[in-house]
Amino acid sequence: MPRAVRTLATGLHFGEGPRWRHDRLWFSDFYKHSICSVDLAGDLQVELELDDQPSGLGWMPDGSLLFVSMQKLQVWRRWPDGRLAMHADLSEIAVHRCNDMVVAADGTAYVGNFGFDLDRVAREQGLGAIFAAPRLAALARIAPDGTAAVAAEGLAFPNGMVITPDGRTLVVAETFGMRLTAFDIAADGSLSNRRLWADTAPRLPDGIALDAEGAIWIANPGAAECARIAQGGEVRETIGVEGTNVYACMLGGPEGRHLFMLCGPHSDAQKAAEAPLADIRVVEVDVARAGLP
């Protein structure tokens, strides 16, 4: 029997970077230039308004919020007392726009980026050209003190990321590579032993979420679904939604078994900015969340 999916929040322009924290789902709304949160009753709040498009979110050990400033190619920090300051400058690493981020338990952050002007190339050449010759990008690593360095190179649109509960493995979604790629994490946060975790083709992994059985839910922006994928590529479950696409997902809720799906009719920047047609949907699943975020 299909799982019961319900709409939790509406009126978004484009939701991304969902994280579950303190009984609320936090997320970025790109074209509203806002970081928002919503609870399971649908109470939607604006947590922070910005002068740029926010994306990936995470928290430092002291409770400071880190957020990606997409167009500025920066990561900013909001301390628990409300102070705001730039945490890291990624302009020497990222190309075009930064996107998702995961923050480790010690405050080390990993940030992806587009690597090219996605909207322009899609309009001028079509998505087929992107898949035929994926533009590659570097993954950034930000130390807890804000020092930035290249963590890995040659990734095909590094996007959603998770860290395993032991803190020793990072898995990153390469959206246009149609794969999940794993790295070992050293004590200093550096990455090594790059390997294929799962081939997801024909699905495009965007946002991802790790569960307690070691499977990963992927949001597939090429279709109206999330898919639960085991290491090696076995698809164990799919959950579809009607009349939209899914761009990000996160496990949360009181027992970690609520799968939140951030949906929208399209990802084109101009169209998404014009009308708030995106929403968040939620469904209960069998296996609870695990790891970071």
C-alpha positions as CSV (number, residue, x, y, z in Angstrom):
1,M,0.0,0.0,0.0
2,P,1.4,3.4,-0.9
3,R,2.5,5.5,2.0
4,A,0.4,8.5,3.0
5,V,2.1,11.7,2.0
6,R,0.8,15.0,3.3
7,T,1.6,18.6,2.5
8,L,3.2,20.3,5.5
9,A,3.9,23.8,4.2
10,T,3.1,25.8,1.0
11,G,4.0,29.2,-0.4
12,L,7.8,28.6,-0.9
13,H,9.8,29.7,-3.8
14,F,12.5,27.0,-3.7
15,G,13.3,25.0,-0.6
16,E,16.7,23.4,0.0
17,G,19.2,22.4,2.7
18,P,16.7,20.8,5.1
19,R,17.9,20.0,8.6
20,W,16.0,18.7,11.6
21,R,16.8,20.5,14.9
22,H,15.0,21.1,18.1
23,D,11.6,19.7,16.9
24,R,11.6,21.8,13.7
25,L,12.7,21.3,10.1
26,W,15.0,24.1,9.2
27,F,15.5,24.9,5.5
28,S,16.6,27.6,3.1
29,D,14.2,29.3,0.7
30,F,16.5,30.5,-2.1
31,Y,14.5,33.2,-3.7
32,K,12.8,34.5,-0.6
33,H,16.4,35.1,0.7
34,S,15.3,33.5,4.0
35,I,16.2,30.7,6.4
36,C,12.9,29.2,7.7
37,S,11.7,26.5,10.0
38,V,8.5,24.5,10.3
39,D,7.1,22.0,12.9
40,L,5.0,18.9,12.3
41,A,1.9,21.0,12.8
42,G,2.8,23.2,9.9
43,D,3.8,26.3,11.9
44,L,6.1,28.1,9.5
45,Q,8.6,30.7,10.8
46,V,11.2,32.9,9.1
47,E,14.4,32.5,11.2
48,L,16.7,34.8,9.3
49,E,16.4,37.2,6.3
50,L,19.4,37.7,4.2
51,D,20.8,39.8,1.3
52,D,21.8,36.7,-0.7
53,Q,20.4,33.3,-1.5
54,P,21.0,30.8,1.4
55,S,21.5,27.1,0.8
56,G,23.2,24.5,3.0
57,L,22.7,24.7,6.8
58,G,24.5,23.2,9.8
59,W,25.5,23.9,13.4
60,M,28.8,24.3,15.3
61,P,29.4,22.6,18.6
62,D,28.5,25.8,20.5
63,G,25.1,26.0,18.7
64,S,26.1,28.6,16.2
65,L,24.3,28.3,12.9
66,L,26.4,28.0,9.7
67,F,24.7,28.8,6.4
68,V,25.9,29.0,2.8
69,S,25.7,32.3,1.0
70,M,25.3,31.0,-2.5
71,Q,26.2,33.9,-4.8
72,K,28.8,35.4,-2.5
73,L,30.6,32.0,-2.4
74,Q,30.8,32.3,1.4
75,V,29.7,30.5,4.6
76,W,28.3,32.8,7.3
77,R,28.0,32.1,11.1
78,R,25.2,33.3,13.5
79,W,26.3,32.9,17.1
80,P,23.7,31.9,19.7
81,D,23.7,35.6,20.9
82,G,22.6,36.7,17.4
83,R,26.0,38.0,16.1
84,L,26.5,37.5,12.3
85,A,29.9,37.3,10.6
86,M,31.5,35.6,7.6
87,H,32.9,32.3,8.6
88,A,34.7,31.3,5.4
89,D,35.4,32.7,1.9
90,L,35.2,30.0,-0.8
91,S,35.8,32.3,-3.8
92,E,39.1,30.6,-4.5
93,I,37.5,27.1,-4.5
94,A,33.9,27.4,-5.7
95,V,32.7,28.2,-9.2
96,H,29.5,30.0,-10.0
97,R,27.4,29.2,-6.8
98,C,27.9,27.3,-3.6
99,N,25.1,24.9,-2.6
100,D,24.7,22.2,0.0
101,M,26.8,21.7,3.2
102,V,27.2,19.2,6.0
103,V,28.8,20.1,9.3
104,A,30.7,17.4,11.3
105,A,30.5,17.0,15.1
106,D,33.7,19.0,15.6
107,G,32.5,21.9,13.4
108,T,34.3,21.0,10.2
109,A,32.1,21.8,7.2
110,Y,32.1,20.4,3.7
111,V,30.5,22.6,1.0
112,G,29.6,21.8,-2.7
113,N,29.2,24.1,-5.6
114,F,27.7,24.2,-9.1
115,G,31.0,24.4,-11.0
116,F,29.2,26.2,-13.9
117,D,26.2,28.4,-14.7
118,L,23.5,25.6,-14.6
119,D,20.5,27.8,-15.7
120,R,22.4,29.3,-18.6
121,V,23.8,26.1,-20.0
122,A,20.4,24.3,-19.6
123,R,18.6,27.1,-21.5
124,E,21.2,27.4,-24.2
125,Q,22.3,23.8,-24.7
126,G,19.8,21.6,-22.9
127,L,20.3,19.2,-20.0
128,G,21.6,16.6,-22.5
129,A,24.7,18.6,-23.0
130,I,25.4,18.6,-19.3
131,F,25.1,14.9,-19.0
132,A,27.2,14.3,-22.1
133,A,30.1,16.3,-20.7
134,P,29.6,17.0,-17.0
135,R,31.4,20.1,-15.7
136,L,33.5,19.2,-12.7
137,A,33.8,21.0,-9.4
138,A,35.8,20.9,-6.2
139,L,34.4,20.1,-2.7
140,A,35.5,22.6,0.0
141,R,36.5,21.7,3.5
142,I,36.2,24.4,6.2
143,A,38.1,23.9,9.5
144,P,36.3,25.0,12.7
145,D,38.4,28.2,12.7
146,G,37.0,29.1,9.2
147,T,40.1,28.1,7.2
148,A,39.1,26.8,3.8
149,A,40.8,24.3,1.6
150,V,40.0,21.9,-1.3
151,A,38.8,18.6,0.1
152,A,38.3,16.8,-3.2
153,E,38.3,17.7,-6.9
154,G,36.6,16.4,-10.1
155,L,33.1,16.0,-8.8
156,A,30.1,16.3,-11.1
157,F,28.0,18.8,-9.2
158,P,28.7,17.9,-5.6
159,N,25.4,18.4,-3.8
160,G,23.8,16.7,-0.8
161,M,26.1,15.1,1.8
162,V,25.9,12.9,4.9
163,I,28.4,11.8,7.5
164,T,28.1,8.4,9.1
165,P,27.4,8.1,12.8
166,D,31.1,7.2,13.6
167,G,32.2,10.3,11.9
168,R,34.6,8.4,9.6
169,T,32.8,8.4,6.2
170,L,31.4,11.3,4.1
171,V,29.0,10.4,1.3
172,V,28.3,13.1,-1.3
173,A,25.7,13.2,-4.1
174,E,27.2,13.9,-7.5
175,T,24.0,15.1,-9.2
176,F,25.0,15.1,-12.8
177,G,27.3,12.1,-12.3
178,M,24.2,10.1,-11.1
179,R,26.1,8.6,-8.3
180,L,26.9,8.7,-4.5
181,T,30.6,8.9,-3.8
182,A,32.2,8.0,-0.4
183,F,35.4,9.3,1.2
184,D,37.2,8.4,4.4
185,I,37.5,11.3,6.9
186,A,40.8,11.7,8.7
187,A,41.2,13.2,12.2
188,D,42.0,16.6,10.6
189,G,38.9,16.5,8.4
190,S,40.8,15.7,5.2
191,L,39.3,13.2,2.7
192,S,40.8,10.1,1.1
193,N,40.0,6.8,-0.4
194,R,37.4,8.1,-2.9
195,R,35.1,5.3,-4.1
196,L,31.7,4.7,-5.6
197,W,29.1,4.2,-2.9
198,A,26.2,3.6,-5.3
199,D,25.3,4.2,-9.0
200,T,21.9,5.9,-8.9
201,A,21.3,6.2,-12.7
202,P,18.8,7.1,-14.1
203,R,18.1,9.0,-10.9
204,L,19.8,12.3,-10.1
205,P,20.7,12.5,-6.4
206,D,20.2,16.0,-5.1
207,G,19.6,16.3,-1.3
208,I,20.2,13.1,0.6
209,A,19.5,11.6,4.1
210,L,21.1,8.6,5.9
211,D,19.1,6.1,7.9
212,A,19.9,3.7,10.7
213,E,20.3,0.7,8.4
214,G,22.9,2.5,6.3
215,A,20.7,3.2,3.4
216,I,20.4,6.7,1.9
217,W,17.3,8.4,0.7
218,I,17.9,10.6,-2.3
219,A,15.7,13.4,-3.7
220,N,15.5,12.9,-7.4
221,P,14.9,16.3,-9.1
222,G,14.4,14.5,-12.4
223,A,11.2,12.9,-11.2
224,A,8.5,13.2,-8.6
225,E,10.1,10.9,-6.1
226,C,12.5,10.1,-3.3
227,A,14.3,6.7,-3.5
228,R,15.9,4.7,-0.7
229,I,19.2,3.2,-2.0
230,A,21.5,0.7,-0.3
231,Q,25.3,0.8,-0.7
232,G,26.0,-0.8,-4.0
233,G,22.9,0.7,-5.7
234,E,19.9,-1.5,-4.8
235,V,16.7,0.5,-4.7
236,R,14.8,-0.6,-1.7
237,E,11.8,1.8,-1.8
238,T,10.5,4.7,-3.8
239,I,8.0,7.3,-2.6
240,G,6.3,9.4,-5.2
241,V,4.5,12.8,-5.0
242,E,2.0,14.2,-7.4
243,G,2.3,17.3,-9.6
244,T,5.8,18.4,-8.6
245,N,9.5,17.4,-8.4
246,V,11.6,16.6,-5.3
247,Y,14.8,18.5,-4.8
248,A,15.8,17.8,-1.2
249,C,14.9,15.4,1.6
250,M,15.6,15.0,5.3
251,L,14.7,12.5,8.0
252,G,13.5,13.9,11.3
253,G,10.5,14.0,13.6
254,P,10.3,12.8,17.2
255,E,11.5,9.3,16.3
256,G,13.5,10.2,13.2
257,R,11.1,8.4,10.9
258,H,9.5,11.4,9.2
259,L,10.8,11.9,5.7
260,F,10.5,15.5,4.7
261,M,10.5,16.2,0.9
262,L,11.1,19.7,-0.4
263,C,9.2,20.0,-3.7
264,G,8.7,22.4,-6.5
265,P,7.5,22.4,-10.1
266,H,10.9,23.5,-11.5
267,S,14.3,24.7,-10.6
268,D,14.7,27.5,-13.1
269,A,15.9,30.5,-11.1
270,Q,13.8,33.1,-12.9
271,K,10.6,31.0,-12.8
272,A,11.1,30.0,-9.1
273,A,11.7,33.6,-8.1
274,E,8.5,34.8,-9.8
275,A,6.0,32.7,-8.0
276,P,5.9,30.8,-4.6
277,L,4.8,27.5,-6.0
278,A,7.0,25.2,-4.0
279,D,6.1,23.2,-0.9
280,I,7.2,20.7,1.7
281,R,5.6,17.3,2.0
282,V,6.1,14.7,4.7
283,V,5.6,10.9,5.1
284,E,6.4,8.4,7.8
285,V,8.9,5.7,6.9
286,D,10.1,2.5,8.7
287,V,13.7,3.2,9.5
288,A,14.9,6.2,11.5
289,R,17.6,8.7,10.7
290,A,21.3,8.3,11.5
291,G,24.5,10.3,11.2
292,L,25.0,13.9,10.3
293,P,23.2,16.1,9.3
